[in-house]
Amino acid sequence: MMKPKDFILSFKEMDATLVPNYYEYGYLIHQIKEELFDRFGVTFQQFSDDETTNEIWEVLEEDVVSNNEKVQFVSYILDVIETATISSTHTEKVMELIAKPRINNSVFYYPEFKVALARVPIFQNHMDTTYDLLLCENQASLEKYLQYILKRKRDYIRNYVTVYTDTDDGVDTSKERITNLVNRDEVFLEETTKKEIYRSIDEFFSESKEFFTTYKIPYKRGILLYGKPGNGKTTLVKSIANSISAPVAYWQITEYTSSYSIKEVFSSVSRMAPMVLVIEDIDSMPEHVRSYFLNTLDGATSKEGIFLIGTTNYPEKIDPALINRAGRFDRAYELKLPSKDMRTHYLLKKNIQQFITSSELDRVIQLSNGFSFAQLNELYTAVALQYHYDQAVDIEHICSELQSANKKSKKQEWNSEQDNQRVGFGM
């Protein structure tokens, strides 16, 4: 009995005039495979990746930038394509411009796993595109490599927040380095609320998972943070990111959020679990996908290992179905305007007494009634600035201006955009 042919068409036997487009594409791929065989003595198979593409190329870029010994640069592909990319690193102290290796137009090899990766420029019919080439010795080597990818991603993203933004072209994924790290003692909340939130976090990310196994509680958790802008939602989330040894992701809901983007985000974060997923301004979820989002939260495994944090400045716009059913958002916490004692504690923590007397501090506390923490921070900055230039502080004038701005904001008497900033991990 004759052995069936592996392929109907073989590139080596192909007439380029019959299938010119395929030949141009195949020629590049064939040359790369030949070069890899000559260098490493491995006959590579091509594999398709429909689910973990982002992870594979994110890890490759991180490995290349960090000079990880597990990956080797093999060669550039085309000699008239860029070989490096200008990038910037920006911290609160300095911004630097750097040149880093370009992943496109390059071939890389992981010898431990016998896996090669290449982003191949393809030019056909006056149009250029990039083809992601995943080459492995066999399926066993690929499976071993994918385990490395998932572990490696969990390791390096602990210093970053993964940001998902829904766009008209799909889900854009990026990383933001966490700067201005916040410790738990820098979070100003009502003590009972603060204790409940951190207890919930600590139990969820304990190594033993004893709480969930002992009491047969599903390993997923969701909390909703609501309240006026400037009262600590961002600070609280930063402190959580800084105090756990698990990945944190942020999802930007937009008018382009769809059933496809919801599925893609939850599929991606589930591979990082256990982890935290923050959904900012959850009230802005488009009406036509809310049912799909709710059904995703209700799925048996969609939230397994995910600590979900939703935030909103407008709780009245929240779909009641989000918080009226267990397994979606288990608890809702209001982050209230700071009380008199909290305003005092906050300003003393900022060391405002270096600029004003005790009696002036008492007056500030009285005049700042109704201020958010963000406004208290602005008050401190205004006091420091005036003292720096005048060596004196007009408490009444500063507080009066801030109160006036507060009233205008409530009445929306100016034409500026409403405060709709997302959680800023990099700012």
C-alpha positions as CSV (number, residue, x, y, z in Angstrom):
1,M,0.0,0.0,0.0
2,M,1.4,3.4,-1.0
3,K,2.2,5.9,1.8
4,P,0.1,9.0,1.4
5,K,1.9,12.2,0.5
6,D,2.4,14.6,3.4
7,F,1.5,17.6,1.2
8,I,-0.2,17.9,-2.2
9,L,2.0,20.8,-3.2
10,S,5.7,20.9,-2.2
11,F,7.5,24.3,-2.3
12,K,10.6,22.7,-3.8
13,E,8.7,21.3,-6.7
14,M,6.5,24.3,-7.2
15,D,6.2,26.3,-10.4
16,A,6.4,30.0,-9.3
17,T,4.4,31.1,-12.3
18,L,1.4,29.1,-11.4
19,V,1.0,30.4,-7.8
20,P,3.1,33.5,-7.7
21,N,1.7,35.0,-4.5
22,Y,2.1,31.8,-2.5
23,Y,5.6,31.3,-3.9
24,E,6.8,34.8,-2.8
25,Y,5.4,34.1,0.7
26,G,6.7,30.5,0.7
27,Y,10.2,31.5,-0.4
28,L,10.8,33.6,2.7
29,I,9.5,30.9,5.1
30,H,11.5,28.2,3.3
31,Q,14.7,30.2,3.5
32,I,14.2,30.8,7.3
33,K,13.6,27.1,7.8
34,E,16.7,26.2,5.8
35,E,18.8,28.7,7.8
36,L,17.5,27.2,11.1
37,F,18.3,23.7,10.0
38,D,21.8,24.7,8.9
39,R,22.4,26.4,12.3
40,F,20.8,24.0,14.7
41,G,20.2,20.7,12.8
42,V,16.5,20.7,13.6
43,T,13.7,20.1,11.1
44,F,11.1,22.5,12.2
45,Q,7.3,22.2,11.9
46,Q,5.0,25.2,11.6
47,F,2.3,25.7,14.2
48,S,-0.6,28.1,14.3
49,D,-1.5,30.0,17.5
50,D,-5.1,31.3,17.8
51,E,-5.2,32.0,21.6
52,T,-1.8,32.8,23.1
53,T,-0.3,35.0,20.4
54,N,-0.1,38.1,22.7
55,E,1.6,36.2,25.4
56,I,4.2,34.6,23.1
57,W,5.3,37.9,21.6
58,E,5.1,39.9,24.8
59,V,7.4,37.4,26.5
60,L,9.8,37.3,23.5
61,E,10.1,41.1,23.6
62,E,10.7,41.1,27.4
63,D,13.3,38.3,27.0
64,V,15.1,40.2,24.3
65,V,15.1,43.5,26.1
66,S,16.3,41.9,29.3
67,N,19.0,39.8,27.6
68,N,17.5,36.6,28.9
69,E,20.0,33.7,28.2
70,K,17.1,31.4,27.2
71,V,16.6,33.2,23.9
72,Q,19.2,33.6,21.0
73,F,19.1,36.1,18.2
74,V,19.6,34.1,15.0
75,S,19.5,36.7,12.1
76,Y,17.6,39.6,10.5
77,I,15.5,38.5,7.6
78,L,15.6,41.3,5.0
79,D,18.5,43.7,4.7
80,V,16.5,46.8,3.8
81,I,14.1,46.6,6.8
82,E,14.7,48.4,10.1
83,T,16.7,46.4,12.7
84,A,16.1,48.5,15.8
85,T,13.4,50.7,17.4
86,I,13.8,53.9,19.2
87,S,11.8,53.8,22.5
88,S,11.7,55.8,25.7
89,T,11.8,55.0,29.4
90,H,9.9,57.5,31.6
91,T,10.0,57.6,35.4
92,E,9.1,60.4,37.8
93,K,12.8,61.4,37.8
94,V,14.0,61.2,34.2
95,M,13.0,60.3,30.7
96,E,15.6,58.5,28.5
97,L,15.5,57.7,24.8
98,I,16.9,54.2,24.0
99,A,17.4,52.0,21.0
100,K,16.1,48.4,21.5
101,P,16.2,45.4,19.2
102,R,13.3,45.1,16.8
103,I,11.2,42.0,16.9
104,N,9.9,42.5,13.4
105,N,12.2,41.3,10.6
106,S,14.1,39.1,13.0
107,V,14.5,35.4,13.9
108,F,14.9,34.2,17.5
109,Y,15.5,30.8,18.9
110,Y,14.9,29.1,22.3
111,P,17.4,26.2,22.3
112,E,16.0,24.6,25.5
113,F,12.6,24.1,23.8
114,K,13.7,23.9,20.2
115,V,11.3,26.7,19.3
116,A,12.0,29.5,16.8
117,L,10.0,32.7,16.4
118,A,10.0,35.2,13.6
119,R,7.9,38.1,12.5
120,V,8.2,38.0,8.8
121,P,7.5,41.0,6.5
122,I,5.4,39.9,3.6
123,F,5.0,42.1,0.4
124,Q,2.2,41.1,-2.0
125,N,0.1,43.0,-4.5
126,H,1.4,46.5,-3.4
127,M,0.5,45.7,0.2
128,D,2.7,44.8,3.1
129,T,1.8,42.8,6.2
130,T,3.6,40.8,8.9
131,Y,3.3,37.1,9.5
132,D,4.0,35.6,12.9
133,L,6.0,32.4,12.4
134,L,6.0,29.8,15.2
135,L,8.4,26.9,14.5
136,C,8.9,23.9,16.7
137,E,10.6,20.5,16.5
138,N,7.4,18.8,17.5
139,Q,4.2,19.2,19.5
140,A,5.9,18.0,22.7
141,S,8.5,20.8,22.5
142,L,5.8,23.3,21.8
143,E,3.8,22.3,24.9
144,K,6.9,22.6,27.0
145,Y,7.6,26.0,25.6
146,L,4.0,27.2,26.2
147,Q,4.3,26.3,29.9
148,Y,7.4,28.5,30.0
149,I,5.5,31.3,28.4
150,L,2.8,31.3,31.0
151,K,5.2,31.1,33.9
152,R,7.5,33.8,32.4
153,K,4.6,36.2,31.9
154,R,3.4,35.9,35.5
155,D,7.0,36.6,36.6
156,Y,7.7,39.7,34.7
157,I,4.2,41.4,34.8
158,R,4.4,41.7,38.5
159,N,6.2,45.0,37.9
160,Y,3.6,46.1,35.4
161,V,-0.1,46.5,34.9
162,T,-1.4,44.9,31.8
163,V,-3.8,47.4,30.1
164,Y,-6.6,46.2,27.8
165,T,-8.3,49.0,25.7
166,D,-11.3,48.2,23.5
167,T,-10.8,49.9,20.1
168,D,-12.6,49.7,16.8
169,D,-9.8,47.3,15.6
170,G,-10.2,45.0,18.6
171,V,-8.5,44.8,22.0
172,D,-5.2,46.8,22.3
173,T,-2.9,45.3,24.9
174,S,-0.1,47.3,26.5
175,K,2.0,47.3,29.7
176,E,2.5,50.2,32.1
177,R,5.2,50.1,34.7
178,I,3.8,50.7,38.2
179,T,5.4,54.0,39.4
180,N,4.7,55.9,42.6
181,L,4.0,52.7,44.5
182,V,1.5,53.1,47.3
183,N,1.7,51.3,50.6
184,R,-1.3,50.2,52.5
185,D,-0.7,52.8,55.3
186,E,-1.0,55.5,52.7
187,V,-4.6,54.5,51.9
188,F,-7.2,56.7,53.8
189,L,-10.5,54.8,54.2
190,E,-12.9,54.1,57.0
191,E,-11.1,51.5,59.1
192,T,-13.9,48.9,58.8
193,T,-14.0,49.2,55.0
194,K,-10.2,49.1,54.7
195,K,-9.9,46.0,56.9
196,E,-12.6,44.1,55.0
197,I,-11.1,44.9,51.6
198,Y,-7.5,43.9,52.5
199,R,-8.7,40.8,54.4
200,S,-10.5,39.7,51.2
201,I,-7.4,40.4,49.1
202,D,-5.0,38.6,51.5
203,E,-7.2,35.5,51.8
204,F,-7.6,35.3,48.0
205,F,-3.9,35.4,47.3
206,S,-2.7,33.3,50.2
207,E,-0.6,30.3,48.9
208,S,-2.6,27.7,50.7
209,K,-6.1,28.8,49.5
210,E,-7.1,27.3,52.8
211,F,-10.1,29.7,53.3
212,F,-11.7,28.7,50.1
213,T,-11.0,24.9,50.3
214,T,-12.0,24.7,54.0
215,Y,-15.4,26.4,53.6
216,K,-16.0,25.2,50.0
217,I,-16.2,28.7,48.6
218,P,-15.7,29.2,44.9
219,Y,-12.3,30.6,44.1
220,K,-13.4,33.9,42.7
221,R,-14.2,37.3,44.2
222,G,-15.7,40.6,43.0
223,I,-15.9,44.0,44.7
224,L,-17.3,47.3,43.5
225,L,-15.8,50.6,44.6
226,Y,-18.0,53.6,44.1
227,G,-17.9,57.2,45.2
228,K,-17.1,60.7,44.0
229,P,-13.9,61.3,42.0
230,G,-10.8,62.0,44.0
231,N,-11.7,59.8,47.1
232,G,-9.1,57.1,46.8
233,K,-10.2,54.5,44.3
234,T,-6.9,54.9,42.3
235,T,-4.8,54.9,45.5
236,L,-6.5,51.8,46.8
237,V,-6.0,49.9,43.5
238,K,-2.3,51.0,43.4
239,S,-1.8,49.7,47.0
240,I,-3.3,46.4,46.1
241,A,-1.0,46.1,43.1
242,N,2.0,46.9,45.3
243,S,1.1,44.5,48.1
244,I,0.4,41.2,46.3
245,S,2.7,38.9,44.4
246,A,0.2,38.4,41.5
247,P,-0.5,40.0,38.2
248,V,-2.8,43.0,37.9
249,A,-4.6,43.9,34.7
250,Y,-6.7,47.0,33.9
251,W,-9.5,47.0,31.4
252,Q,-10.6,50.2,29.7
253,I,-14.3,50.0,28.7
254,T,-15.1,52.1,25.7
255,E,-17.9,52.5,23.1
256,Y,-16.1,49.8,21.2
257,T,-16.5,47.2,23.9
258,S,-18.2,44.1,22.3
259,S,-18.9,40.5,23.0
260,Y,-15.7,39.7,21.1
261,S,-13.6,42.0,23.3
262,I,-15.2,40.7,26.5
263,K,-14.4,37.1,25.5
264,E,-10.8,38.1,24.5
265,V,-10.1,39.9,27.8
266,F,-11.5,37.2,30.0
267,S,-9.7,34.5,28.0
268,S,-6.4,36.4,28.4
269,V,-6.7,37.1,32.1
270,S,-7.7,33.6,32.9
271,R,-4.3,32.4,31.7
272,M,-2.7,34.7,34.3
273,A,-4.9,33.6,37.2
274,P,-4.7,34.0,40.1
275,M,-4.7,37.7,39.4
276,V,-6.6,41.0,39.8
277,L,-8.7,42.5,37.0
278,V,-9.7,46.1,37.4
279,I,-12.6,47.4,35.3
280,E,-12.7,51.2,35.5
281,D,-15.9,53.1,35.0
282,I,-17.9,49.9,34.7
283,D,-21.1,52.0,34.4
284,S,-19.9,52.9,30.8
285,M,-20.4,49.3,29.6
286,P,-22.4,49.7,26.4
287,E,-26.1,48.7,26.7
288,H,-26.0,46.1,23.9
289,V,-23.3,43.9,25.5
290,R,-24.4,44.1,29.1
291,S,-26.2,40.8,28.9
292,Y,-23.2,39.1,27.4
293,F,-21.0,40.6,30.1
294,L,-23.3,39.3,32.9
295,N,-23.4,35.9,31.3
296,T,-19.6,35.8,31.2
297,L,-19.4,36.6,34.9
298,D,-21.9,33.8,35.6
299,G,-19.8,31.3,33.7
300,A,-18.6,28.3,35.6
301,T,-14.9,29.0,35.0
302,S,-14.7,32.6,33.5
303,K,-13.8,34.1,36.9
304,E,-11.9,31.2,38.4
305,G,-8.9,32.7,40.1
306,I,-9.8,36.2,39.3
307,F,-10.3,39.0,41.9
308,L,-12.5,41.4,40.1
309,I,-12.5,45.1,41.0
310,G,-15.1,47.4,39.4
311,T,-15.0,51.1,39.9
312,T,-17.5,53.9,39.2
313,N,-18.0,57.5,40.0
314,Y,-21.7,57.1,39.1
315,P,-23.3,54.2,41.0
316,E,-26.7,55.2,40.0
317,K,-25.8,54.2,36.4
318,I,-24.8,50.7,37.4
319,D,-26.9,47.9,36.1
320,P,-28.6,46.5,39.3
321,A,-28.1,43.0,37.9
322,L,-24.4,43.5,38.5
323,I,-24.7,43.6,42.3
324,N,-28.0,41.9,43.0
325,R,-26.7,38.4,42.2
326,A,-24.0,36.5,43.9
327,G,-20.9,35.6,41.9
328,R,-20.8,38.9,40.0
329,F,-19.8,41.6,42.5
330,D,-20.1,40.2,46.0
331,R,-19.7,43.4,47.9
332,A,-20.0,47.1,47.1
333,Y,-18.0,49.7,49.1
334,E,-18.6,53.4,49.0
335,L,-15.4,55.5,49.2
336,K,-16.9,58.5,51.0
337,L,-15.7,62.1,51.3
338,P,-13.2,62.3,54.2
339,S,-14.5,63.1,57.6
340,K,-13.1,65.8,59.9
341,D,-10.8,63.2,61.5
342,M,-9.6,61.8,58.2
343,R,-9.0,65.3,56.8
344,T,-6.8,66.0,59.8
345,H,-4.9,62.8,59.6
346,Y,-4.4,63.2,55.9
347,L,-3.0,66.8,56.1
348,L,-0.8,65.9,59.1
349,K,0.5,62.9,57.1
350,K,1.4,65.4,54.3
351,N,3.2,67.5,57.0
352,I,1.2,70.7,56.3
353,Q,2.2,71.9,59.8
354,Q,5.5,73.0,58.4
355,F,3.8,75.9,56.7
356,I,1.0,76.9,59.1
357,T,0.2,77.1,62.8
358,S,-2.0,74.8,64.9
359,S,-4.8,77.4,64.9
360,E,-4.5,77.8,61.1
361,L,-4.7,74.0,60.8
362,D,-7.9,73.9,62.8
363,R,-9.3,76.6,60.4
364,V,-8.2,74.6,57.4
365,I,-10.0,71.5,58.7
366,Q,-13.1,73.6,59.2
367,L,-13.0,75.2,55.8
368,S,-12.2,72.0,53.9
369,N,-15.5,70.3,54.8
370,G,-16.8,68.5,51.6
371,F,-13.3,68.3,50.0
372,S,-12.2,65.0,48.4
373,F,-8.7,63.6,49.1
374,A,-7.7,65.0,45.6
375,Q,-8.8,68.5,46.7
376,L,-7.0,68.1,50.0
377,N,-3.9,67.3,48.0
378,E,-4.4,70.4,45.9
379,L,-4.9,72.4,49.1
380,Y,-1.6,71.2,50.4
381,T,0.1,72.1,47.1
382,A,-1.4,75.6,47.0
383,V,-0.3,76.2,50.7
384,A,3.2,74.9,49.9
385,L,3.5,77.0,46.8
386,Q,2.3,80.2,48.5
387,Y,4.6,79.7,51.4
388,H,7.6,79.0,49.1
389,Y,7.2,82.4,47.4
390,D,5.7,84.6,50.2
391,Q,6.8,82.9,53.4
392,A,3.2,83.3,54.5
393,V,-0.1,81.6,53.8
394,D,-3.6,83.1,53.3
395,I,-5.7,80.1,54.4
396,E,-9.0,81.8,53.9
397,H,-8.3,82.7,50.3
398,I,-7.0,79.3,49.3
399,C,-9.9,77.4,50.8
400,S,-12.4,79.9,49.4
401,E,-11.0,79.4,45.9
402,L,-11.2,75.6,46.2
403,Q,-14.7,75.7,47.7
404,S,-15.8,77.9,44.8
405,A,-14.3,75.4,42.3
406,N,-16.1,72.6,44.2
407,K,-19.4,74.3,43.8
408,K,-18.9,75.0,40.1
409,S,-18.0,71.4,39.5
410,K,-21.2,70.2,41.2
411,K,-23.3,72.6,39.1
412,Q,-21.2,72.0,36.0
413,E,-20.9,75.7,35.4
414,W,-17.8,75.4,33.3
415,N,-17.3,73.9,29.9
416,S,-14.5,71.5,30.7
417,E,-14.9,67.8,30.3
418,Q,-16.2,65.8,33.2
419,D,-13.6,64.0,35.2
420,N,-13.3,60.7,33.5
421,Q,-9.7,59.7,34.0
422,R,-8.9,56.0,34.3
423,V,-6.8,54.5,37.0
424,G,-3.3,55.9,36.4
425,F,-0.6,53.3,37.2
426,G,2.1,55.1,35.3
427,M,1.4,58.6,36.5
